[in-house]
Amino acid sequence: LFYHVYILSLDRVTTYASLFGSMCKPIANETIPESEDNSKTISSDGDTAGARRTLATGTLVSGISIFFLICGLSLTFPQMQSRRDELGCDALCYGSMTSVRGALGLVGTALIGRLSDRNDSLLAKSLGSVGKGGNNSGRRGCLLLGIIASLLGLIIALDDSLIGLWLSMIPGAFLQHNFDVFKSLLSEYHNDVDNVKDKLENDAEECEESLPIPSRSSSVGKLGMTVGISFMIGPMFAAGANPSFQSATYIAIFCILVSGASIFIIPLPLASSKPLCNEKPDTCETQQSNEFTLSKMIKLQTPKTRAAMTLLVIRLNMALAFHIFNTIWPASLKARFQFGPSDHARFMSFIGITYALSQGFVAKRMINALGTNGKVHCICCTMLGIGRYIAFHTDHLVVVYAAFLFIINALGILNTVITADTGTIASKKRNR
């Protein structure tokens, strides 16, 4: 069911054919040539078809992996509030956990971002070298590290104590950022396709016209829709089966193991497939200095850094608003509507399906109607603020669901726009 929902969400039927290699012309060469002359004169058929197929296959495998990961983790969400109550974790305790989780996430995001960009690190040479292709990959290493962190957190959570509750939060908050890494992978796939189009723009072929490439926002939207579907299925299963926390944890461990297994077969972008400079210097491109260092971004020296700083400020305020609201929201639901595990499960399933529809359908149409300018950002931020205020102060559960319908749609659209903008800014082919 998930597979067919994913296929139906693709932009064109022809992209469905590309998943099975049904291209207009056969792939002439899929390997990375070792000589300098060959690296500059790759067969146009092989380069184009290979980049397209990598994009389609990578998007599919990324969706499968994030589906099982989020589905497994969300199985335990409905029981978390009652579990905190049983262990004596009050509002102050939960607020402190949220603060610590935010601090760990801040440091962990920067660490994982740096490690995922490097293919010569110890992580890339160890975990990142295991899987399809056998090349060192910082992206793959960080994805597997996130799986290990999630498993470790669930195992620690089986300890029925307040200390175990605290310790179980640390590995995932610090090292599990797979959704962000997957979005970086999708951006690199699109960069590869863009580079191929630039090389072959003078040799237009019918095959290139008959197989349009999904946009960045469309690819990110598919990944976000997968997250929404998995976030719906996990709590829905928990509400129907009503398992104990231990049983839900064991099922979550199985789902995360499946997610980790799929990472081994994910195709690598060309940036991760190229040999390292210290291994084969003749095949390496000249490394460019990083334009997005902290000092350069603070000085706002180039249009790219100014755009990146704008997105950082938006993200910072969005995260701050979310954590402030999320600290008081569970206690507010329990006080006003006596929410239990089954109520939380139904509410999370509603959030999941709404986010899936937002990423898969609403976001694309909203962006096409208003463009990617500041109008979308302003409208979505306004809906987030007003919606949360209404949801927190109303005494009617129907109004809460209606408010969150607008909140989740605004969040999905804004996430899609920001991610697409980030990939565009970071693309090497853009002018500074």
Buried (B, 14 or more C-beta within 10 A) or exposed (E): EBEEBBEEBBBEEBBEBBBEEEBBBEBBBEEBBEEEEBBEEBBBBBBBBBBBBBBBBBBBBBBBBBBBBBBBBBBBBBBBBBBBEEBEBEEEBBBBBBEBBBEBBBEBBEBBBEBBBBBEBEBBBEBBBEBBBEBBBBBBBBBBBBBBBBBBBBBBBEEEEBEBBBBBBBBBBBBBBBBBBBBBBBBBBBBBBBBBBEBBEEEEEEBBEEBEBBBBBBBBBBBBBBBBBBBBBBBBBBBEEBBEBEEBBEBBBEBBBBBBEBBBEBBBBBBBBBBBBEEEEEBEEEEEEEBBEEEBBEEBEBEBBEBBBBBEEBBEEBEEBBBEBEBBBBBBBBEBBEBBBBBBBBBBBBBBBBBBBBBBBBBBEBBEEBEBEEEBBEBBBEBBBBBBEBBBEBEEBEEBBBBBBBBBBBBBBBBBBBBBBBBBBBBEEEEE
